[in-house]
């Protein structure tokens, strides 16, 4: 994923790089499947678990051992698109759907599950802090609830976004990253395409993720995840 801050080594021959990518791809998919889990349940009422059913991989820019996930295809934006250095996000602004929300860090808990944002905060989004930060090369993951036990939440209107809509991420270094929506899709949680959603990219991309579909009272969770795919402009 993002390059390590250490001095770069000489590039490996193409066949060796392909073999390495194949091996890393297999390892990453296996790790994602091991981390497959639903998050907090609905306490018997309609409630959004607020996150995807699989935990995303950590990135080379955020992990000491420098391991990385496999590269995926770039977005509609060119591979040479502008990008920003790593910086924590502090606020998400989506004017079209009236989102103006602070960020909290999300991490993988002891059980191997990606912890969701706090369940009762209706105006809070989380980002996977061991992944890419929004604006740096790679895929940044931002998750938010569609509702809580008491009311609609920050991503209640996420499904209204369309191709070409823009949103912004204010960052700790004082910069603002602006993203444009490429497309959106809903996926059943039992068939979530981890590699497609989380796969690394050479350009700066973001995935906005929330729950969707119908509410399964037995599982105390929604049946689908809505994913908005976007890239830095």
C-alpha positions as CSV (number, residue, x, y, z in Angstrom):
1,X,0.0,0.0,0.0
2,X,1.5,3.5,0.8
3,X,5.3,3.5,0.6
4,X,7.4,3.1,3.8
5,X,9.2,6.2,5.0
6,X,12.5,4.3,4.9
7,X,14.8,4.7,1.9
8,X,13.4,2.8,-1.1
9,X,15.2,-0.4,-2.2
10,X,16.1,-1.1,-5.8
11,X,13.1,-2.2,-7.8
12,X,12.8,-6.0,-8.2
13,X,12.6,-7.6,-11.7
14,X,9.1,-7.7,-13.1
15,X,8.6,-11.5,-12.7
16,X,9.7,-11.3,-9.1
17,X,7.3,-8.4,-8.4
18,X,4.4,-10.4,-9.9
19,X,5.2,-13.4,-7.8
20,X,5.4,-11.2,-4.7
21,X,2.1,-9.5,-5.5
22,X,0.4,-12.9,-6.0
23,X,1.7,-14.1,-2.6
24,X,0.7,-10.9,-0.8
25,X,-2.8,-11.0,-2.4
26,X,-3.4,-14.5,-1.2
27,X,-2.2,-13.6,2.3
28,X,-4.3,-10.5,2.4
29,X,-7.5,-12.3,1.4
30,X,-6.9,-15.0,4.0
31,X,-6.4,-12.3,6.7
32,X,-9.6,-10.5,5.6
33,X,-11.6,-13.7,5.8
34,X,-10.2,-14.5,9.3
35,X,-11.3,-11.1,10.5
36,X,-14.8,-11.5,9.1
37,X,-17.4,-10.6,11.7
38,X,-20.5,-8.5,12.3
39,X,-20.1,-5.7,14.7
40,X,-22.3,-4.6,17.7
41,X,-25.9,-5.8,17.5
42,X,-29.1,-3.8,17.6
43,X,-30.2,-4.4,21.2
44,X,-33.5,-5.8,19.8
45,X,-34.4,-2.7,17.9
46,X,-33.6,-1.4,14.4
47,X,-29.9,-0.3,14.7
48,X,-27.0,0.1,12.3
49,X,-23.9,-1.8,13.2
50,X,-22.0,0.9,11.3
51,X,-19.3,-1.0,9.6
52,X,-18.4,-3.6,6.9
53,X,-18.5,-7.2,7.8
54,X,-14.7,-7.7,7.1
55,X,-11.9,-5.8,8.7
56,X,-9.7,-4.0,6.2
57,X,-5.9,-4.7,6.0
58,X,-3.4,-2.4,7.7
59,X,-1.1,-0.4,5.4
60,X,2.6,-0.1,5.0
61,X,2.5,3.6,6.0
62,X,0.9,2.7,9.4
63,X,2.4,-0.6,10.4
64,X,6.0,-1.1,11.7
65,X,6.8,-4.2,9.8
66,X,6.1,-2.5,6.4
67,X,3.7,-5.3,5.2
68,X,1.2,-4.1,2.6
69,X,-2.0,-5.2,0.8
70,X,-2.1,-6.0,-2.9
71,X,-2.5,-3.3,-5.5
72,X,-5.9,-2.9,-7.2
73,X,-6.9,-1.1,-10.3
74,X,-6.9,2.7,-10.2
75,X,-10.1,4.7,-10.3
76,X,-11.4,6.7,-13.2
77,X,-8.8,9.3,-12.2
78,X,-5.4,8.9,-13.7
79,X,-2.6,7.1,-11.8
80,X,-0.7,10.3,-11.8
81,X,-3.4,12.2,-9.9
82,X,-2.4,14.6,-7.1
83,X,-2.1,13.2,-3.6
84,X,-1.3,14.5,-0.1
85,X,1.0,13.3,2.6
86,X,-0.3,11.3,5.5
87,X,-2.4,13.3,8.0
88,X,-5.2,12.3,10.3
89,X,-8.7,13.4,9.3
90,X,-10.5,15.7,11.7
91,X,-13.8,16.6,10.0
92,X,-16.0,15.2,7.1
93,X,-18.1,17.6,5.1
94,X,-20.7,16.4,2.6
95,X,-22.7,19.5,1.6
96,X,-25.3,17.6,-0.5
97,X,-26.5,15.6,2.5
98,X,-25.8,18.1,5.3
99,X,-23.0,16.1,6.9
100,X,-20.5,18.0,9.1
101,X,-19.0,15.5,11.5
102,X,-15.9,14.9,13.4
103,X,-13.8,11.8,13.1
104,X,-12.9,9.1,15.6
105,X,-10.2,6.4,15.1
106,X,-11.4,2.9,14.4
107,X,-9.3,-0.2,15.2
108,X,-9.5,-3.9,15.1
109,X,-10.5,-5.2,18.6
110,X,-9.3,-8.2,20.5
111,X,-11.9,-10.4,18.8
112,X,-10.5,-9.5,15.4
113,X,-13.5,-7.3,14.5
114,X,-13.3,-3.8,13.3
115,X,-14.8,-1.7,16.1
116,X,-17.6,0.6,15.0
117,X,-18.0,4.2,16.0
118,X,-19.8,4.7,19.3
119,X,-23.3,3.4,18.9
120,X,-25.3,6.3,20.3
121,X,-23.4,9.3,18.7
122,X,-25.6,10.4,15.8
123,X,-23.0,12.8,14.3
124,X,-19.7,11.0,14.3
125,X,-17.7,9.1,11.6
126,X,-14.8,6.7,12.0
127,X,-11.7,6.0,9.9
128,X,-9.6,2.9,10.0
129,X,-6.5,4.5,11.6
130,X,-4.1,1.8,10.6
131,X,-5.1,2.2,7.0
132,X,-4.4,5.1,4.6
133,X,-5.5,8.6,5.7
134,X,-7.9,10.3,3.3
135,X,-5.8,12.1,0.7
136,X,-2.7,10.0,0.7
137,X,-2.2,7.3,-2.1
138,X,-4.3,4.2,-1.4
139,X,-7.7,3.4,-0.1
140,X,-9.0,5.2,3.0
141,X,-11.9,3.7,4.9
142,X,-14.6,5.9,6.5
143,X,-17.5,4.3,8.3
144,X,-20.6,5.8,9.9
145,X,-24.0,4.8,11.3
146,X,-27.2,5.1,9.2
147,X,-29.2,5.2,12.5
148,X,-29.0,4.5,16.2
149,X,-31.4,3.1,18.7
150,X,-33.1,6.5,18.9
151,X,-32.8,8.4,15.6
152,X,-31.2,8.7,12.1
153,X,-27.5,9.1,12.2
154,X,-24.7,10.8,10.2
155,X,-24.9,8.5,7.1
156,X,-28.7,8.3,7.0
157,X,-28.7,10.1,3.6
158,X,-25.5,8.5,2.2
159,X,-27.6,6.7,-0.5
160,X,-28.5,10.1,-2.0
161,X,-24.9,10.7,-3.3
162,X,-24.4,10.3,-7.0
163,X,-21.5,10.2,-9.5
164,X,-19.9,13.7,-9.6
165,X,-21.0,14.8,-6.1
166,X,-18.1,16.2,-4.0
167,X,-17.2,16.0,-0.4
168,X,-14.3,17.2,1.8
169,X,-12.1,16.0,4.5
170,X,-10.4,18.5,6.8
171,X,-7.1,17.2,8.0
172,X,-4.9,17.7,11.0
173,X,-2.1,19.3,9.0
174,X,-4.5,22.2,8.0
175,X,-5.2,20.9,4.5
176,X,-8.5,20.0,3.0
177,X,-8.9,16.9,0.7
178,X,-11.7,17.1,-1.8
179,X,-13.1,13.9,-3.3
180,X,-15.5,13.3,-6.2
181,X,-17.9,10.3,-6.1
182,X,-17.3,7.7,-8.8
183,X,-20.2,5.4,-8.0
184,X,-22.0,3.6,-5.2
185,X,-23.1,0.0,-4.6
186,X,-24.8,-2.1,-2.0
187,X,-23.5,-5.5,-1.1
188,X,-24.9,-8.3,1.0
189,X,-22.9,-8.7,4.2
190,X,-22.5,-12.4,3.5
191,X,-21.0,-11.7,0.1
192,X,-19.0,-8.5,0.8
193,X,-16.3,-8.1,-1.9
194,X,-13.4,-7.3,0.4
195,X,-10.7,-7.1,-2.2
196,X,-12.7,-4.8,-4.4
197,X,-13.6,-2.4,-1.6
198,X,-10.4,-2.5,0.4
199,X,-7.8,-3.2,-2.4
200,X,-4.9,-0.8,-2.5
201,X,-4.8,1.8,-5.3
202,X,-2.0,4.0,-6.7
203,X,-4.1,7.1,-6.4
204,X,-5.9,8.6,-3.4
205,X,-9.3,7.0,-2.9
206,X,-12.0,6.9,-0.2
207,X,-14.7,4.4,0.6
208,X,-17.7,5.8,2.6
209,X,-19.4,2.8,4.2
210,X,-22.7,2.4,6.2
211,X,-25.4,-0.2,6.7
212,X,-28.2,-0.7,4.2
213,X,-30.9,-3.2,3.1
214,X,-33.4,-4.6,5.6
215,X,-33.0,-5.1,9.3
216,X,-32.6,-8.7,10.4
217,X,-34.0,-8.8,13.9
218,X,-32.6,-12.3,14.6
219,X,-29.1,-11.2,13.7
220,X,-29.8,-7.7,15.1
221,X,-28.1,-6.1,12.0
222,X,-28.8,-4.8,8.6
223,X,-28.4,-7.3,5.7
224,X,-26.3,-5.1,3.4
225,X,-23.5,-2.5,3.3
226,X,-23.7,0.6,1.1
227,X,-20.3,1.7,-0.2
228,X,-19.6,5.0,-1.9
229,X,-16.4,4.9,-4.1
230,X,-14.6,8.3,-4.5
231,X,-11.2,9.7,-5.6
232,X,-9.2,12.8,-4.7
233,X,-9.4,15.8,-7.0
